[in-house]
Amino acid sequence: MPIFRWGSALEAFRDLEREVDRWVRGIDIVFENPRFGRPFPSVNLYEIGDEYLITAELPGTEAKDLDLSVANGLVTMKGTRDTLGEISEDRFRRSERLSGTWERTITVPERIDDDNIRAELTDGLLKLYLPKAPSVERKQIHVIGGKSEDEQSTESRSMEVQSEKEGTNDE
C-alpha cells in the first residue's frame, strides 16, 4: 500500500507561491503590499509641540534610494529596497519582505513650514520632522451695509424731484 506524504504535496504550493511572488515583483507597478493588504512602509505620525514627526520602518533601504517630497499637505515617500543581497532568488523557500520600488503618500493635518523640513535615516528607521507653519491670526472683516430697495427707490425719487426743481430754477 503506497504511503502518501502531505509534506511533499505541499511543496508544490510553496513553489507556486514563490513563482507568483517572483512574477509580481517583475511587474512594473507599485503595489501596496499585495499579500497583507497593508501599505508599505508602515508609518507613525506624531504631533510633538510645534512640529509633526513621521517615522517609517525601512529595513534594507539606504538614504540614496529615498525620494521625499511635500506639496499641498501631502508627504510623498518613494524608494527602492533590495532584500535579495548575495542570495540567489532560487534559494528562497519563503519571501515575505517586499523588495523593489515602493511609494507612500500621507496627509499632514495642518500647514507645515516647507523650508525647515529635515529627515534622517538611521538603522532602517526614517524620521521626518515637519515643523508647523506659523498660524495666521484671524482678521475681522468689516461689512458695509448696502441700502434696501425701499431706501434706494425713495432716494431715486427724491433725486428726480431735486433735478426737476433745479431745472425750473434755471429758467
Summary of the structure (lengths in Angstrom):
residues: 171
radius of gyration: 33.8
end to end distance: 134.9
largest distance: 134.9
contacts: 336
relative contact order: 0.15
helix: 30%
strand: 29%
